């Protein structure tokens, strides 16, 4: 049996551990990554789903783009 260090992002991704500590580590990693992306790319292109999802941009063009994407996914299902 392999020892899994709980409470680490790598345990969530590599060992597929879904305990509360590993899920919390995964969440923290992705929240931090989103915050880093927002500071690295200050001049992102508006009007894209990418801006809405990854950079938390809620301007009208980004919101409309995300809504159009979601509506197209509903039609395909």
VOGU-3710 file (C-alpha; in Angstrom, 3 decimals, decimal comma):
1> xxxxxxxxxx> 0,000/0,000/0,000  1,273/3,450/-0,944  1,464/6,290/1,511  -0,556/9,295/0,333  0,301/12,660/1,907  -3,145/14,150/2,441  -3,891/17,852/2,115  -1,737/18,396/-0,992  -2,706/19,305/-4,524  -0,506/16,497/-5,847
11> xxxxxxxxxx> -2,389/13,928/-3,787  -5,632/15,082/-5,372  -4,262/14,940/-8,920  -1,744/12,081/-8,835  -3,315/9,721/-6,320  -6,960/10,646/-7,040  -7,588/11,155/-3,335  -10,904/12,901/-2,689  -10,758/13,353/1,070  -11,788/16,752/2,424
21> xxxxxxxxxx> -8,196/17,919/2,960  -7,112/17,034/-0,577  -10,243/18,620/-2,092  -9,522/21,784/-0,102  -5,929/21,786/-1,375  -7,164/21,415/-4,955  -9,630/24,275/-4,497  -6,958/26,507/-2,981  -4,572/25,735/-5,849  -7,120/26,669/-8,497
31> xxxxxxxxxx> -8,240/29,841/-6,712  -4,606/30,911/-6,438  -3,999/30,089/-10,108  -7,002/32,192/-11,140  -5,742/35,116/-9,056  -2,264/34,794/-10,632  -3,711/34,745/-14,154  -5,671/37,905/-13,432  -2,484/39,774/-12,515  -0,300/38,365/-15,305
41> xxxxxxxxxx> -2,594/39,318/-18,177  -3,891/42,812/-17,427  -4,828/43,592/-21,069  -6,962/40,582/-21,938  -9,359/40,611/-24,853  -12,937/41,242/-23,809  -15,894/39,478/-25,307  -14,735/35,925/-24,773  -15,828/33,030/-22,617  -12,195/32,748/-21,540
51> xxxxxxxxxx> -12,333/36,211/-20,000  -15,566/35,351/-18,209  -14,468/31,958/-16,864  -10,732/32,303/-16,227  -10,416/35,998/-15,423  -13,773/36,551/-13,734  -14,543/39,443/-16,088  -18,211/40,396/-15,921  -18,293/43,089/-18,586  -21,234/42,913/-20,980
61> xxxxxxxxxx> -19,327/41,395/-23,954  -17,748/38,649/-21,814  -21,072/37,867/-20,125  -22,857/37,649/-23,483  -20,148/35,404/-24,904  -20,431/33,019/-21,959  -24,231/32,984/-22,261  -24,037/32,214/-25,989  -21,619/29,358/-25,302  -23,888/27,903/-22,605
71> xxxxxxx> -26,938/28,188/-24,862  -25,119/26,414/-27,711  -24,162/23,581/-25,352  -27,817/23,165/-24,359  -28,837/22,908/-28,009  -26,216/20,204/-28,665  -27,356/18,033/-25,766
//
